[in-house]
Amino acid sequence: MPENWKNSGTAFLGIPRDVLPGEPVVTITGRESVYLENCRGIVSFQEEEIRLQAKTCRIRVTGRRLRIDYYTRDDMRISGQIRAVSMES
């Protein structure tokens, strides 16, 4: 389905986009932890940058001493000194 339909449908019904299946959900706790849901895979991993592929975008986490605490089919947690989290189309 077209992306416009998703945007207008969720706005019309008053439904937050994060309840749509497959949309990435990112929860940042302070500067030390990032919890992610709905990631398809790890694109690249370095101690100062981790790139992830989600269904609709790529997610980039930058910082220092980054590590992946766990990675499952449904979610993952990254910890370290988080500098920034960004989404790229």
Protein Blocks (a to p, Z undefined) as FASTA:
>chain_A
ZZklmmmmmmmnopafklpghiacdddehjlbccdehiabdfbdcfkbccdddfkbccdd
ddehiacfbacfkbccdedjdfbdcddZZ
